[in-house]
Amino acid sequence: MKIVKIDSNLIDELRTANISTNMKSLESCEWIVLEKNEEGIEGAAGMGGVFHVSGIQIAEKFRGKGIGKKIQNELINECIRRGYSFITVFNDPRNKTSVQLHDSLGYKKLFRIHYAKNIVNDVKGIAFDKKGRLFIQLLRFFNTKTGTILLAIALKMLHSVFPALIIYNEDGLPKPDIKWIIKNFEKI
Ligand SMILES: CC(C)(COP(=O)(O)OP(=O)(O)OC[C@H]1O[C@@H](n2cnc3c(N)ncnc32)[C@H](O)[C@@H]1OP(=O)(O)O)[C@@H](O)C(=O)NCCC(=O)NCCS
């Protein structure tokens, strides 16, 4: 397992291993925890963006063998070594393996957003110090109806820059649906 900065060679390697073909956001990370064997990359977990968002993808044939948990755990440890105050993740609650993986490593649910039809995410986080705990506490405001209304408006206004802030660069993301977000507010 190693920790590397993203560069064009690594992006090519991730694409060859079918890692970032499925999850382009890893290419926007600042650094990545990489698990490799003689044949290539088995999986990668990355970190980036102003909200310190983590992402992870394991090549299909290596899933369910504990690799995801191992590299996500190393990513958390590296964040502590680098002095991060907090980290976050966007977790689709229907993705049971990802939910189990992140919850078992200490990510706490902060709020849920029904971004648009069929796009739902739980935002989770871990705080490492006082500043981080304060930030995480502030994010819990979005776990209220008022918070969700303000978030929906902010997303609509910022939708062209928001993906860059959260290192999201997947294809085909629809615009946020304000009415849908508010109508489907769910306290978690
Ligand atoms: C989600 C993902 C990263 C998990 O990696 P993985 O190497 O397959 O997971 P692991 O083998 O380390 O297992 C992690 C946990 O999930 C559990 N798990 C594994 N496969 C599972 C399955 N099919 N259903 C339910 N739980 C499962 C494991 O028991 C383990 O639980 P534990 O923490 O209690 O021990 C991987 O499946 C993946 O790349 N999925 C596609 C991309 C994705 O969804 N990324 C997440 C974006 S936030």
The ligand as a Tripos MOL2 file, in Angstrom:
@<TRIPOS>MOLECULE
LIG
   48    50     1     0     0
SMALL
NO_CHARGES

@<TRIPOS>ATOM
      1 C1        -17.6020   -0.0030   -1.4690 C.3       1 LIG1
      2 C2        -16.2470   -0.6730   -1.7220 C.3       1 LIG1
      3 C3        -15.1770    0.4040   -1.7970 C.3       1 LIG1
      4 C4        -15.9490   -1.6190   -0.5700 C.3       1 LIG1
      5 O1        -14.6640   -2.1870   -0.7230 O.3       1 LIG1
      6 P1        -14.4290   -3.7460   -0.4790 P.3       1 LIG1
      7 O2        -12.9840   -4.0220   -0.5540 O.co2     1 LIG1
      8 O3        -15.3230   -4.4860   -1.3970 O.co2     1 LIG1
      9 O4        -14.9860   -3.8890    1.0220 O.3       1 LIG1
     10 P2        -14.3750   -4.7510    2.2020 P.3       1 LIG1
     11 O5        -14.1490   -6.1510    1.7280 O.co2     1 LIG1
     12 O6        -13.2120   -4.0430    2.7820 O.co2     1 LIG1
     13 O7        -15.5990   -4.7460    3.2050 O.3       1 LIG1
     14 C5        -15.9690   -3.5770    3.9240 C.3       1 LIG1
     15 C6        -17.1340   -3.9240    4.8290 C.3       1 LIG1
     16 O8        -18.2920   -4.2020    4.0310 O.3       1 LIG1
     17 C7        -18.7600   -5.5510    4.2740 C.3       1 LIG1
     18 N1        -19.1380   -6.1000    2.9740 N.ar      1 LIG1
     19 C8        -18.3190   -6.5460    2.0030 C.ar      1 LIG1
     20 N2        -19.0480   -6.9480    0.9290 N.ar      1 LIG1
     21 C9        -20.3550   -6.7400    1.2740 C.ar      1 LIG1
     22 C10       -21.6010   -6.9540    0.5940 C.ar      1 LIG1
     23 N3        -21.6470   -7.4500   -0.6390 N.pl3     1 LIG1
     24 N4        -22.7450   -6.6090    1.2570 N.ar      1 LIG1
     25 C11       -22.7160   -6.1020    2.5040 C.ar      1 LIG1
     26 N5        -21.5600   -5.8450    3.1900 N.ar      1 LIG1
     27 C12       -20.4130   -6.1840    2.5740 C.ar      1 LIG1
     28 C13       -17.5640   -6.2910    4.8600 C.3       1 LIG1
     29 O9        -17.9770   -7.3700    5.6910 O.3       1 LIG1
     30 C14       -16.8850   -5.2020    5.6630 C.3       1 LIG1
     31 O10       -17.5960   -5.0380    6.8850 O.3       1 LIG1
     32 P3        -16.8530   -4.8360    8.2980 P.3       1 LIG1
     33 O11       -16.3560   -3.4230    8.2640 O.co2     1 LIG1
     34 O12       -17.9060   -5.0230    9.3090 O.co2     1 LIG1
     35 O13       -15.7450   -5.8300    8.3450 O.co2     1 LIG1
     36 C15       -16.2550   -1.4900   -3.0640 C.3       1 LIG1
     37 O14       -17.2930   -2.4310   -2.9990 O.3       1 LIG1
     38 C16       -16.4000   -0.6450   -4.3040 C.2       1 LIG1
     39 O15       -15.4010   -0.2420   -4.9060 O.2       1 LIG1
     40 N6        -17.6400   -0.3640   -4.7170 N.am      1 LIG1
     41 C17       -17.9160    0.4530   -5.8850 C.3       1 LIG1
     42 C18       -17.5440    1.9110   -5.6670 C.3       1 LIG1
     43 C19       -18.2330    2.5080   -4.4830 C.2       1 LIG1
     44 O16       -19.3890    2.2150   -4.2020 O.2       1 LIG1
     45 N7        -17.4930    3.3890   -3.7850 N.am      1 LIG1
     46 C20       -17.9850    4.0710   -2.6000 C.3       1 LIG1
     47 C21       -18.2390    5.4990   -2.9050 C.3       1 LIG1
     48 S1        -18.4790    6.4270   -1.3990 S.3       1 LIG1
@<TRIPOS>BOND
     1     1     2 1
     2     2     3 1
     3     2     4 1
     4     2    36 1
     5     4     5 1
     6     5     6 1
     7     6     7 2
     8     6     8 1
     9     6     9 1
    10     9    10 1
    11    10    11 2
    12    10    12 1
    13    10    13 1
    14    13    14 1
    15    14    15 1
    16    15    16 1
    17    15    30 1
    18    16    17 1
    19    17    18 1
    20    17    28 1
    21    18    19 ar
    22    18    27 ar
    23    19    20 ar
    24    20    21 ar
    25    21    22 ar
    26    21    27 ar
    27    22    23 1
    28    22    24 ar
    29    24    25 ar
    30    25    26 ar
    31    26    27 ar
    32    28    29 1
    33    28    30 1
    34    30    31 1
    35    31    32 1
    36    32    33 2
    37    32    34 1
    38    32    35 1
    39    36    37 1
    40    36    38 1
    41    38    39 2
    42    38    40 1
    43    40    41 1
    44    41    42 1
    45    42    43 1
    46    43    44 2
    47    43    45 1
    48    45    46 1
    49    46    47 1
    50    47    48 1
@<TRIPOS>SUBSTRUCTURE
     1 LIG1         1 GROUP 0 **** ****
